[in-house]
């Protein structure tokens, strides 16, 4: 059993500092181990509790544009002044406008997303903003106690800064004329990406390879960003996509579909490839239109759907005369048709109206399935073009 004096929280002159207390506790544990030949499970539990008691109470968020320096990190971790709080910077000063924003976390999926985002920024002559967020993990059985080293937050910040710097250097080699900027944020990755994307052109996130769970559900960060981001989101699978495949867009006649069509035409023009416009319908689609499948002549229905597709593409085809457009009608589920095309396409573009009781907070079934299972990058549009 540990001596009560060895684990006390007060020193000779009063309350010990956190570092002094932590060092004293470690020395006491070591002394007990030396005398007794080992540390009991009870003593080890006491040690973990004492370490947890020294974990920092909280750190302010850090958001910087450009390379992160040690001085910036140190200043960001200073407690806010009691007399005044720093005024928040306007988003257009903290982050570049019309940028391509990509989230980094060190995974293979994020690396693939960064490379894709850099190529997209180069095509659009846009700045590239790399975003990394870090925070202490929540572990242990007691709320408020994280059994991690006292300097773990500093380690996470340093690792994040290295990740951003190394990735930026690598991408600058491939695109020497492109502006590459970085943002290091303490807190939620979803919040960091939303804030950085407020005035961006596009946000890019990686998607982990399918597994027992991720093959069914999109990753939590990718799903949250895709569901609520202020600008279109590109979800990039870790596998490679065809380099010269067409752009595929889903068309259903809605305002969001119209925005998706415009984005797809722009991508096809930038990449110099063909565009495949897919309009699919099934019995569920007919029910939503107030039609009974058995009472509708299939030939009449197909003529109506072909006219709808032509109408939705007419204005865009005139705006992008150099883009070769292939119109495709499918009497099947839209998800099935678009997933088939994702095997040979280099990009699929869809609009998402969202589902559920919270309007605009959930992905629709088609966009969710594509973002989770497509074989190529998928861009989800959630807001009509201004």
N, C-alpha and C positions, 0 to 999 in steps of 0.2 A: 504493500500500500504506500502511496506517496505521502510524504511528510506534508502537513498542512502549511508549514512555513515555506516549503519549497514551491508550492503552487499558489501562494497568496498573491493578490492583485495589488498590494501596497508595498512600497519600498521603505527604506529607513527615513527618507525625508518626505514621505507622503505618497501620492499616487504616482506610479511609474508610468513612463511613456509607453506607447504600444510596442515600440521596437525593443525597449529595455525589458519589458514584461515578457515578450516573446522569447528573447534570448535567455532570460532567466529560467523560463519554463523548460526550454530545450535542455539547458544545462542540468536542471534538476532531474529531468527524465533520464538523461544520460548517466547521472550519478547513481540513480536508483538501479538502472540496468547493470552498471558496473558492480555494485554491491551485491545484487541479488542474482546475477547471472542471466537476467532477462527481464522483459517487461510483460506484465500480465495483461490479459484482455481488458481488465478494468482500467489499468493505468493507461493503456493505449486509447481507450475511449475518453478518459480525462484529457489526454494530450490533444485529441482531435477537438474536443470542446474548447480548450484554451486557445488553440490555433484559430478556431472559428471566431472566437471573441475578439481577435485582433484584426479581422477583415475590415477593410475600410467601410465607412458608413455610406459613402456615395461619391461619385465623380460627376462633374457637369459634362454635357455632351460636347464632343469635339467635331467640328465640321470645317474643313479647310479646303480651299481650292488651290491647286498647285502642289508641289512637293512639300511633304510634311517635315518640319525640322524639330530637333529636340527642344529648342526654345519654345516653339509653338505648343508642343505637347505639355511641357512643364507649366506654361502659362495657363493652358486650358484646364489643367487639373487643380489650379488654385481655387479655394472656395470663393464664391461671389462676395463682393463687398456688402456689408450690412447697410451702408448708407445709400448705395445706388446699384442698380442692375444695368449691365450693358444693353444698349438698344439693339434689337435684332437687325441684321443687315437685310435689305431687300433682296429677294431671290435673284433678281437680274444682276446684282453685283456679286453675289456669292458664287453663282454658277453661270457658265456661258450659255447664251441663247442659241437655239437651233442646233444643239449638240446631239451627238449620239451617245447615250448613257448606257454603261454596262456595269453589272454587279460582279464583284470578284470575291471568292472565298477560298481559293487555293485548290478547288476540286478540278477534275478533268472536264466536267461539264462547263464550269466557269471559264476555264482556259479556252475551250472551243468557242464559247460565247464571245470572249474578248477578241479572238482572231476574226470572227465573223463581223463583229461590230466595227473593228478597224477597217476591214474591207468596205463595209457599208459607208463609213465616214469618208473614206477616200473617194468613193464613187460620188458622194453628195457634196464633196469639198466642204465638209463640216468638221468642227472640232470634236475630239473624242474625250469623254469624261469617264474615268475609271473610279468606281465607288466601292469602298470596303467598309463594313461595319463590324464592330467588335463589342462584346459585353461578357460579363462574368456568367458562367453557367450556373444554373440552379440545381444544386445537389444536396444530398443529406435528408434526414428525416425531420428536421426542425426548420420551419419557415424562418427566413431571415438569416440563416447560417449557411455559408458556403465553405465547405471544407477544402479550400484551395490555398496555395501559398499567398502570403501577404503582398508580394510583388507581382502576382499573376496578371493583374490588369495592365501593369506596365509592360509585362512580357507580351501580352496580346496586342497592345498598341505598337510596340516595336516590330512585332511580326507582321502586323498589318501594313505598317509603313514600308517594310522591306518588300512585301508582296506587291504593293502599288508601284514602288520604284523599279523593281525588277521587270514587272510586266510592261510598264511604260517604256523602259529602255529597249526591251525586246520588240515592241511594236514600232518604235521610232526607227529601228533598223530596217524593218520591212516597209515603212512609210515615212521616209525622212522629211518630207515636206508637210506632213500632217501635224496639227497642234494636238498634243496629248496632255491632258490635265488630270489631276487626281483629287479625290476627296476622301478623307479618313473621318469616320463618324463613330462616336461611342453611343451605342443604343441599337435599336431595331434596324435590321437590314431593309425591311419593307418601308419604314418611315424614311430612311436615308435615300432610297431610290425614288420614292414619291417626291420628296423635296427637290432632289437634284433634277427631276424630270419635268418640273412645272412649266418650263419654257423650252423643253427639248423637242427634237423632231421624232425621236424614237428611243425606247428603252429596251435593252437586250438582257435576257436572263438565260442561264443554262438550265438544262433539265437532265437529271441523273438517268443512267441507263435503266431500262425497265427491270423490276424485280418482283417478288411476290406482292409487295405493296405498291411501289412506285409505278408498276405496270398498270395499276388500276387508278391510282390517284396521283395527280400532279404534285411535285414537291411543294412544301408549305410556302416557301418564299415565292417561288414562281407562280403559284396559284394566287396568293394574296396580291402580288404586283399586277398580274394579268387581270385580276378581277376589279381593281380599283384605281389603276394608274391614270393620270391625266392625259397621257398621250399613248399612241399605239405601242404594243409590246411584242417583241420578237422572242419566241421561245426556241432555243437552239438545242437539239439533241447532241449527244457526244459523238455519234457516228457522223461520217462524212456524207454530204449530199452531192448529187451530180453537178459537175461544174458548168455544164451547158444545157441543163434541162430547162423546160419552159416555166413560166410563172402561172400558177393556177389560182383562180379566184372563185369563191362561191357567190352566186347571185340569187336573191330571193325577192327583190323588189322593195325592200325596206330601206329607210334612210341610212341605217348602218351598213347595209349591203351596198348602197350607193357610194358611201365613203370608202368601203373596201375596194370597190371597182376602181375608183380614182387612184388609190394607193397602188393597186396592182398594175395599172397602166403606167404609172410613174416608174415603178420598179422595172417593168419590161423595157421601157425606153432607156433607162440608165444602163441596163445590162445588155441591151441589144438582142433580146430573145423574144420568142413568140409568147402570146398570152392565151391561155385556155380558160374560157368563161363557162362554168358548170352551173346549170340550173336543174335541180333534182326535186322530184315530188313523189309522194306516196299517198296511201289512203288517209294517213293522219293529216297530211297537208290539205287534202280535199275536205276533210271534216272541218278544219280550221277556216276554210273558205265558205263554209255553209253549203257544200255540195255533197251529194250522195254518190259514191263511186259507181254503184250499179245503175244509176240513172243518167250517167254522163257518157256520151259517145267518146271512146278513147281517141279517135282521130280528131274530133272537134277540140277535145281537151289539149291534145298535143299541139294543135295549131294555135290555141290561145297561149300556151306556155312559150311557144317559139316566138310569138309576137311580143310577149312580155320581155323576153330576153333581148330581143332586137331593140326594143324601145329603151331598155336600161343601158345598152351599149352604144347607142347611136351618137350621142353627144361626145362621149369619150373617144370614140374612134375618129371623129373629126378633129379633136384636139391633139391626138397622137397618130397622125396618118402613117407614120413609119412602123408602127407596131402591128404585126400580123396577128389577127384575132381568130381563134377557132371557137365556134359556139357548140356547146354540147348539152343535149337534153337527156336526162336520166329518169326513168320511172323506178326509183328506189330511194332509200334513205340518203339524205345529203351526206351524212357522216361516212357511209360506206363508199360513196362515189369519190369523195375527196381523199379518203385514206388510200384508195387504190391509186389515185394520181400522185400521192406523195412519194410513191416508190420511184418515180422517174422525174418528178419536178425538182427544181432547186429551191422553190419557195411556194407556200400556200398562204393565201390571204383570205381571212373571213371576218365578218362582223359578228358581234355578240350582244344580244339584248339583255342577257342576264336572266336569272330565274330566282324564285323564292320570294319571301316576304319583304326583304330589304332590296328595293329596286336599285340596280346598278352596283350591287355588292357581290353578286355571284355570277359565274360564267354560265352561259347556256350550254346545253348538252353537246351540241355539235362542236363548238369551239373548245370545250373542255376535253372532249375525246380526241380532237386533232392535236391539241397542245400536249396531251399525254402520250399519244400513240403514233403520231406521224413519223415518217422516215426522213423527213426533211424539215428545215426551219419553218415555223408557222408564225404569221403576224396576225394578232387579234386587234381589231378596231372596236372600241367601245363608245366612241363619241362621233357623231356626224361631223364632217368637215365644216369649218366655219365659212 
